[in-house]
Amino acid sequence: MSTSPRFYRMHNVIQDYAWGSTTSIGQLFGIENPESKPQAEIWMGAHQNGCSQIDIDGKPTLLSDFIDADKATLVGAQTAETFGELPYLFKVLAAEKALSIQVHPSKAQAEAGFAKEEELGIPRTAGNRNYKDPNHKPELVYALTPYQAMNGFREFADIVANFRKLEIAEINALVDALEVNQNEAGLETFFEAMLSLDGEAKDTSVAKLLAYAEVNKSQELFALILDLAEQYPGDIGLFAPLMLNTLTLQPGEAMFLYACTPHAYIKGTGLEIMANSDNVLRAGLTPKYMDVPELVACTTCQPIPFDSLLMAPKVENGAEHYPIPVPDFKFSVYQQVENQALTTDSAEILFAVDAPLTLSHEEGETVTINKGESVFIPANAGTYQASSTGKFARAYN
């Protein structure tokens, strides 16, 4: 019989990025925000930029320090050998304003880029640093409210048709070239050229885009562009909705975002789980540094069919298990379960979405958390039981 706790309540960092919502996290989870800060993300994990804490013998302890003391036991021997850390970061993300359009590099690209920037001596906190770590960052988002986003390139013909509507003289030659080269190379050339527009050509093109959008604001696509223009006036990323799939996830729907895929979160609150990385290459809707050649080199310029964007979970015994195509993390959602037996093969984080969650272990330990709270469960916990009248999410690997 082990005397080590099986369940550890987590105390999580709330990141107050400018694009966050001042109300959503409070409305969903009852978490107070007396200073009306933009509560953008709740981080659940061991990432150095916002590490969760747990209580060990009554003392607050960084989850990363706890794991480092005995990785094989706490995250599992295989995970410790493969990743050397808790390999995922679990979040609540609450966007009131649009995040930048982003591409995350592949694992190989991240390793090469990180090594190169380390060799060049670029500080990891520098504004012009592309690679903060040598890891990829595939991610899944699960909507808790209507969740508007962009994900992947539209079909070639759709992109051409959208730009043909505008008839902007300054970029018509680029559109002509894409129309006769509706392939990956043609889209890569077009994408890079659009992001590289500057000076009068850029300013005039954006002005003409907004003039067209104003006349056609009854169409959802152009209403979105006008909304984004209020947040990011003059930004070249305002052309992105013409190139990228736009969609709104309904609560309970999820999508996966692959490495090398341009995407952006526009508005809404959801759960997000990703590989433990902070690598971001930006493609617009941002005042931050944009390295267009590096971005394009890390972008797969192939369309993603719109009807393939939503993930279809495998439903089993009151649970939805999402088919994650990377080994860094797994994600499941359980609803209205009583004494549901779960078995750990890795370190787990459970998050109560909309009702209290009670966990019990055969050794006699029990814990109850309220909605908006989370529990860390080490890999050696074995089998435990979960009960909730509502919904809870399970992050593991």
N, C-alpha and C positions, 0 to 999 in steps of 0.2 A: 504494500500500500504506500503510495507516494504521499509525502507531506507538502509537496509543492502545489501552489494554487493552479487551477486549470483555467480560470477565467480572470482576466485583468481589465477592469474598467479603464477606458482611455480618456485622457484629457487632451483635446485636440486644438491645434492652432487654427484660428479663423483669419484668413488673409484678407486685408481690406484694400484690394486693388480698386482703382478708380471706376472700372466698368461694373462693379458689383452692385447688387440690389440692397437697399437699406431696409427692405421690408420682408422679402421672400422667406429668408431663413427663420425669421421671427414668426411669420404666419404659419409656416409648415411645421415648425418644431418647438415653438414657444421659447426659443433662445432670445434673451433680452439684448437690446441694442440701444442702451440709454444715450449714447453719443451720436446716434443715427449715422454710423459709419457705413460705407459701402461694403457689406459683407459678401465678398466674392466667392471664397472657397473655404470649406472646412477640409483640412488635410488629415487623413488617417493613415499613418505609416511611419517610416523611419527615415524619411528624406531629410537631409541636413538643413534644407531651407525652411523647414516647418515640421520638426519632429514631434510626434505625439509623446505624451508622458503617461506612465502607469505608476501605481503605488507599490513599492517593494518595502516590506516591513515598515509601512507607514510613511515612507519617504518618497517624494516625487522623483522618478527616475526616467531618463530619456529611453524610449523604446529601443533606439539604436544601441545604447550602452548595454541594455538588458540582453539584446540578441547577441551582441559581440562577445558576451561572457561565455556563451555556449551555443554557437551557431548550429551545430549538428543536432542538438536536442531540441532547440527552440524553433528552427525553421525547417528541420529535416536534413538528414545526411546528404541526400541527392541534391536538394536545393542549395545547401551550403557549398557543395562541391562545384555545382554548375554556375551559381550566381554570386556566392560569397556574401549574400545579404538578403534581406526581405526584398524580393524581386519586383514588387508592385507598389504603387501608391494609389490609395482609394480616396475619393473626394466627393463632397457635395459641391456643385458648381451652380452659382446663382447669378446670371448675367442680366443686368438691366440695359447695358449698352453692348454693342458688338465688340467682340475680341478681334485682334488682328487676324488676317488671313495667314495661315501657317502651313508649312510643310515640315515634317519630322524626317530626319535621315534614316536610312537603313542601318542595321548593325555595323556592316562593313564600312559604310560611309562615315558613321560616327566615330568608329575606331581610328580610321585614317585621318579624319579632320581634327579630332582631338589631339592625336599625336603631333600633327603638323603645327597646330596652334601652341601646344606646349613647347615644341622645339623653337618656335619663333618668340617665345617668352611673352605672349599676350596674356595679361592678367585675366583670370577666370571671371572676374567681375567687370571687365571692360565692356563698354557699350558696343564695341565692334567685334566682340567675341561671338563666334557662331556656335562653337561646340563646348558646352559646359562639362560634358562627361562623355565616355566612349560607348554610349548605349543608344539603342533605338527607342522609339516612343510610340508604339502602336497603342490605341486606346479604344475603349467602348464607352458610349454614353447611353444612359437609361433615363428616360424622361419622367419627371415627377409632376411637371406642369407642361402645357404646350411649349415646345422647345424648337425654336426656329434656328436653322443652320444651313450652311453650304457644305457639300461633300463631293469632291471629285469633279472631273470635267464632264460637261454635257457631251452629247453626240456631236461629231464634227459638223454635220449639216445644221444642227440647231444653233451652234455658235455662229456659223456663217450667217444664218437667217437673222439672228438677233442683231448682229452688227450691220447687216444690210438695211435694216429698218432705219438706222440712224443716218446713213449717208453723210458721214463726217469726212470732208475732203482730206483732212490731215492724216487720216488713217486708212483711207480707202485702198491705197496700194497694199497695205498689210492684209486687209480683208481679201483683196483679189488673190494674193499669193496663197492664203489659206484655202480659198475656194478651189484652187487648182491642185493643192497639195493637202488633201483631207486625210492625213496620216500623222503618225507620231512625230516625224521630223518637221512636218509643216506646222503642227500645233506648237511644238517647242519653239520654233522660230517666231511664231506669232506671239506667244506668251512672253518671251523674253523682250521682244520689240515693244509690246504694250507696256510692260513694267519699266522699260528704259526711256519712255517718253519723258521729255523734260522741257523746261522753258515755255516758249509761246505755244509750241505744238501741243504740249500737255495741257496747258491752261485753256486753250481754245477747244480742245477735244472734250475736256470735262465740262466746260460751259455748254457746249452743244448737246452733250449727253443729258445734262440736267434740263435744258430747254425742251428736249424731246420728252423726257420723263414727266415734266410738268404738264404737257399737253395730254399725255397718256397715263396720268396717275390713277385712272380707274382700273388699270391693269395691275395685278398684284406685284409683278416683277418690277415695274417702274415706280410703284409706290414704295417698295423696299429701297430702291436706289435713292429716292428722295429722303427717306428716313435716315439712311446711312450718311447722306451728304450733310445732314444737320449735325451729325456726330463727328464726321471727318471731312470738313469742307476742303475741296480741291484735291482730294486724295485719288491717286491713280487706281486704288482698289475699288473705286465706285463702278468700274467696268466689270468687276469680278462676277456679279450675279448673271451677267450675259454669257460668261464662260463656264460657270460652275453650277452643278445641280443645287437648287434651293428646295428646302422641304421643311415641314413642321411636324416633328414627332408629337404624337398624342401621349398623355400619361400612360405608362406601361409599355411603350414602344422603345426599341433600342436600335442603335446602329454601331457599326465598327468603322474605325478610321485607320487605314493601313499606312505604314511608312511610305514616304514619297508621294503622298496624296494631298493636294491643296484642300484646305477646309477652313471653316470659320464658324464659331458659335455666335449667334446674333442676339437671341433673347430667350430667357427661360431658365428653369431650374431643373437639374437632373443629378443623378449619380454618375460619376466618371471613375473608371479604373484604367490604369495605364502601366506600362513598364516604368521602372524607377529611373526616370530620366528628366532632364530639364532642357533638352536640345530643341531649339525653335529657330527655323529660318522663315523670315517674314516676307509676305507678298502683297502688302497693302493694308489699308485701314489701320495705320499706325504712324505715330511720329518717331518711332524707334528706327534703329539701323536696319537697312535692307541691303544685303549683298546679293544682287540679282544674278550674277554668273554662278555663284555657289548654290543659290536657291534652285536655279534652273537645272544645274547638274544633279541635284538631289530630287528632281520632280519627274514622276512618270507621266508623260503627256499622252495618256490613253483615256478615252471616255470610260466612265462607269455607268452602266445602264441604270436608269432611275429606279426601275422596279426591283433592282437587286440591293438597294440601299438598306432597307429594313432587315433586321436579323430575325429569323424564325427560331424561337427557343424550342428545345425538346421538353415537353411537359411530362412530368412523372411524379406521382404521389404528392400533389399539391405544390410542386416546385417547377420553376422554369429554369432550365439549364441552357446557357448560351454557348454556341459552338465557337469558342475562341481559337483562332488559327495560330497562336503563338504560345510557347511554354511558360511565359513570364507570369501569367495570371489566368484564373478561371473566375466565372461570375454566375451566381444563381440567385433567384428571388423566390422566397417562400411566402405563402399566404394562408392564414387561418389554419395553423397546424397545432396539434396537441401532442406533446411528448414525441415529437418527430425525432427519431434516432439519426444522428449525424456522426460521421467518423472522420477524424483528422488524418490526413496524409501529409499535411504541410501546415505552416502557420496560417491562421485564419483571422479575419476581421469581420465581425457581424455588426450590422447597423440597423437599428429599429427605425422603420420609415414612418409609420402612422399610428402605432400602438405600442404599449409596453411589450418587452420580450423577456421571457424567463428561461434561463438555462440551468440545467441540473446535471450533475455527474454522479456516477455510481458510487464514488467515494464519499458522497454526502454533500459536496459543495453545491451551492445554488447562488445565482445572481439574477437580479431583475434590473433592466435598464428601461428608461423612458424613450419615447420617440425622439430622434435627433441625437441619441447617444450610441456609443459603440463599445465593443468588447474585443480584446485581443485574446486569441486562444493558441497556445503553442502547439507545435506539431506532435508532441508526445502526449497530448491530452487523451487520445484514444476516442472512445465513443461517449457521446453526451446526448442529452435530450433538449429540444427546443419547443417552446409553446408561445403562441401569440394569437390574439384575436384579429390582428391586422397583418401587415406585410413587413418582412425584414429581408435585407440583402446580405449575401455571403460572398466575401472576397477571399480567394485562396489560390493555390497553384498546384 
